[in-house]
């Protein structure tokens, strides 16, 4: 994992990224010398930053970015969004870097991760919960799997958009093409679990449907573009999630946009990857704590209401039934009002910060971006969680006039011993 921050105002953009990369499913190895922040163009002041997965189908993102930069030369694009689209096209059409056999192998890994995610995140907790109450029979397990699968498919349908370029017809062709592999992987992942044929078929279709939707596994890469296109006088940002190919097309999710405008948003602070510390700094409260507090309040209100209903029930059953209906309708309204109040309190905390950010000069933008990454790094260091944020922090500032400028940058070599390499960087 990693921690990255982009701060924008009318002056320019500051970008900061740590250097940690984790290897292994449980972050068993952590190295702190990875590059995640790069200059994307030699013509326009645009940068690219990556997080989560350090490679795409085995090719390091550093290699992809630098080959793209060399291939584009001095070519200009009018907006950052056009730069991003050009970069994605370069990847999609690069069969020498991503040949079809490699793309197909990537699909196998995506399907495997989808099945594992379903088994570990959805099915296993449900089985564990039921095993505490009774000894599970084969028919019980099959029924639980059917119920859990129904919920997972509903979430996929309602909360995951179709990927751009992956319409219904293309999705159907992709599903037909990779169905044999999905069936084979299903057997490997679920082993001897007593699933009926209908559930197995539903699981296969669920994994295949994910290929054409923005339901990425933990093998995705976040790619962030920020700076100025050739006709942009104020900075903008666009970010994508990317994970492999399907049917010869790059699986890139719907873009996330942020723009600085003269009559709109004049400052933005946008964290990526492990962003809980930055969000807590901005909002004044940790989001996990806020969610836990909301659940506790709901439970307390419900318990008090039920106690009153039960107390009245003995003397006045009719009134008790009416109060129960009022309680069922009233608790959601109370929680909705509480959420709105939280949002107002949160805004009263982060809005003054963004008003200050609007006025920050370039050096202060860079210092703030670095400090926010350091905040996440420090929190990871003093808590029991693994230190998946660490190493030197690379910082760059991008302005319309000065272009891409490094404020802090690590090197894996001694610059004094490598004048030829340094001359290349200067060029």
N, C-alpha and C positions, 0 to 999 in steps of 0.2 A: 504493500500500500504506500501511500504518500500523502503529503499535504501541500497544496498549492493555493495561491491567492492571486487574483487579478483586481487591481484598483484602478478605476478610470475617473478622470474629470475632464474639464474642457482643455486642460494643458496637454494631457497625454495619458499613457498607460504605464503602470508599474506591474511587473510580473515576478513572482517569487516561487521557487520550487525547492523542496529538499532533495536529498540524493539517495534515499533508502530504496532498496528493492528487496522483496522477500521471495524466497525460493522454497517450494514445498507447500503441500496443502495446508499445513498448520504453521506456516511461516517459520519452519525449522531452521532456515538460514537467512540471515539478513546482511546485505552488503550496503555500504554507504558511499558509493562512488559513481552512481549512475547519472547520466545526463538526461534531463527531461525537458529542458528549455532550449529552444533553438531559434535562430533567425531563419525565417522561411523564404524571404525574397531579397535579392540584391537590388531590385528596382524600386519597390515600395517598402515603407517601414511597417512590416508585418512580422509577427512572431508566432510560433507554434509551441504548445506545451502538451505533454502526454502524461497520463496517469493510469494506474491499475496494472495493465499488462505491458511489459517492456518490449514486446515483439508482436508482430502480426504474422502468423503461420511460420514462425521460426526466424523471420527476418527482423532484426532490431529496428526500432523506430528511428534511431539515429541514422542508420544506413538509408532508410526510405526517405527521410527528410532531406538528407544531403544529396542523394541522387536526384531527387525532384528539383532541388535548388540549382544544381548544375545543369539539368536539362532545360530549365526555364530561362536561364541566363538573365537578361535585362528586360524580360517581358513584364509589362504592367497590366494590372487589373483595376477596374474603377472602384471596387469595394472589397472589404475584407471577405464578405460572403462569396464573391467571385473567386478570390484566392482559394478559399476553402473548397469550393466546387471543383476548381482546377486540380487541386491536390487529390481529391477523391477520385476524379477521373483518371489521373495518373496511376493510382493504385489499381483501379478497376481494369484498366486496359493493359497492365504490365504483366504479360504472360511469361516473360523470361524470369521475373522475380516471383510470380505466383502461378506456376503451371497448374493445369487441371488436376493432375494426380494429387498435388499438394492441397488444392482446394477441397477435393473430395475427402482427403484424410482429415482436414479441419472440420468437415461436417460430421464425421464420425465422433470426433472429440466433443463437438457441441451437443450432439444427441446424447452422448454418454453423460455429460454434465447435466443436461436437462433431466434425465432419469434419476441421477443421483440427487439432484436438488429436490425433486418431487419426493423421493424416498426419505431423505433425511429431514427435510423441512416440513413436509406435510404428513406423510404416512407414518413415519416412526413415532412422532409425538402422539398421534392418535392411538396407535397400537399400545404405546406405553401407558397412556391414560386408562385405557380399557383393561389392561392386564392387572391393574391394581384392584379392580372390583371383582374380577372373575377370571377363571382360566379360559383363555381364548380358544375357540374351536376354529377349524378351517373355514366353516361357513361364516363365523363372526369376522374373521380377517377379510374374507372376500367382500362382505357387506361394508365394512369400514373403508376398504379401498375404493369401492364404488362411490360412497358418499364423499370421500376426500377428493376423488378425481372430478366429480361433478362440481365441487366448489372451485377447484383449481382451474377448470375449463371456463367457468363463469368469470373468474378473475381475469384470465387471459383475454376473454372476449371483450370485457367492459373496460379494462384498465391498460391494455397494450394496443397501441395503434399499429396499423399496417405500415411496414417500412416503405419509404418512398420508392416507387418503381416495382413494388411487389403487390400487384393487383390480384384479384381472385383467380384469374386464369393462370397466372404465373405461379401462384401459391399451390394450385392444384397440380401443376406439372412438377414442381419441386417435391411435393409430397409423394407423387407416384414414383419419381426417380429414386428417392432415398428410403422408400418403405422397406425394402429387403434388409438394408443395413440397420434400420431402426428395430425391426423384429429381432435381429440377431443380438443387438446390444441390450434389448429388453431382457432377454434370457440371462445374459451375463450379470446384469445389475440386480434383478429381482429374484434370481435363483429359484429356490424351491417354495417361495411364498405361494399359497394356494389362491391364485387369481383365476377367475373364470375367463373364458375366451372373449366375452364381451368387454371385460375390464382391460384385458391385454390389448385388444384392438383400440379401445379408447385411449389407453396410455400411449400407444404408438402414434395415433392421430394427434394427441396433445403435444408430443415432442415435435412432430412434423409441422404442426401449426405454428409453433414458436419460431421456426426458421424464417417466416415471413412477417413476423411481428417484432415490436420493440421490447421483447422479453429476453434480455440478454442474460447469460450465465456469468459466473465470476471470471470467465476468461476474456471478457471484453476489454477494450482500451478506450479511455476517454481522451479526446483530442480537442484542444482549445486553440482557436485562432484569435488574435487580437492585434489591433493597430489601426493603420490608415490605408485605404485604397488610394489610387492615384487622384481621385476626385472627391475624396473625403477630407473635410477640414476638422472634423471632430471624430474621436475614436469610436470603434465599435468592436463587438466580440461575437463570435459564433462558436458553439461547441457541439460535438457529435459523440455518440457512443458507437464503436465499431467492433464487430466480431465476425471475422471470417467472411466466406463467400457462400452463396447458395444459388445454384443454377447459373453459375458464371457471373453473378452480380454481387458487388460488395454489399454486405449487410451493415448499413449505416443508418442509425436511428434518426428520428425527426430532430432538426437542429434547435438548439437553445440560443436565443438572440439577446443581446443587450447593447444598447446604443446610448451615447451621450448626445443630448439635443439642446439647442439653444432655448427652446420654449418648453422643454420637458424635463427629463431626468438629466441633471447636471453632474451627478456623482454616483458611482456604483462600487460596491465591495462584494466580490463574488468568490467564495471559496470552492474548492473542488476536492474530491476524494474524501479524506478524513477531515471533515469540516465542523465537527461538533464543538470544538473549542472556539472557533471563530464565530459560530452561530450563537454560542452562549455569551461571548463578548458583545456581540451586536444587540442581542435581544434581552440581555440582562438575566437570563435564566437558562439552565441546561434543558434541552428539549426532552430528554428522557425523564428528567425530574418533573417537568411540566406535565408530561403524559401520565406519569405515575400519580401525580397529585390529582389530576382530573379523574382517574379511575377510583382513587380513594374517596374523593368527594361524592362521586356517583354512588359508590357503595354505602357511604354514610347516610346520604339522603334517602336511599332506598330502604335501608334497615330501619331508620327512624319512622318512615312512613308505614312500613309493614308492621312495626310494633304498635303504632296507633290503630291501624286497621284491625289487628288481632285483638287489641284491648276493647275496642268498641263492638266487635263482632258478637260477643256474648250477650250484650244488652240490646243492641240494635243492629241485627244482621243486614237490614236494608240500607241503613246509613253506611255500614261497613263496606258493602258492595259498591256504593256510589263513591266512597273515598278511594277504594282500590282503583276504580277507573280514572279518577282525578290524578292519582299518583302515577299511573301508567302513562298518562298524557303529559303530566307536568314535569317529570324528571327530564325527559329529552329537551323540553323548552328551557329548563333551568341550566342544563349543561350547554345548550347553544348560546344562551346569554353569557355564561361564564367564559366560553371560548371567545366571544366578541370582546368582552372586557379584557381578556388576556392580550388579544391582538392590539387593543388600544394602548395598554400599558407597554407592550413591546415596541409599538411605534414611537411612543414618547421617549423610549430609550435609544432606538437606533437612528431616529430622524436627526437629532442634534449632531450625531457623529457624521452622518453623510453631509450635513450642512458645512461642517468643518472641512471634510474631505474635498468639497467643491473648491475651497480656497487654497489647498495645499500646493506648494511649488514642487518641482520635479524631485528634488532630493528627499523631501519629506514623504512623497508618495512611495519612493523606494524604501525608505526606512520603515514606513508603516507596513508595507507588504511583507518585508522580512520579519518584522516583529510578530505579525499574525501567524506566520509559519512557525516561528520560534515558540509561540504560545502553545501550539499543538504539539510540537516536539517536546517541550518542557512537561506538558501534562502527561504525555506517554511515558516520560522518564520517571515520574514520581508516582505513578499508579501501577497496579499489578498487571495491567495489560502489556502485551509485547511491544517493544520499541520499534514499531513499523514506520516511524518517522524519525529521520536522523541524518547525520552527515552534514557536509557544507551546504549552505543555502545559496543557490544561484539567483541573482537578481538582475533584471534588465528594465530599462525605461525606454519607452518608445514615444517620440514626439513627431509632429508634422515637419518641423524644421531640422532637427538633429538626427532623425531616423532612429535606428535601433542602437542603443548604447548599453554596454555591459556595466553594471555597477559593482557586482561581485561575480566572479566566475572561477570555478575550480579547474585545475588541469591535472591530468594523470601523469604528467611529466614535468620536469624542471624546465621552465621557459629559457633559462640561461644556457642550457645544454642543447637546445633545439632551435637555433636561429632560423633554419629553413622552415620549420613548422610554424613559427611565429610570424614569419614574413607572409606565409600563406593566409594566416588569420587576418593580418593587417590588410592584405590585398582584398 
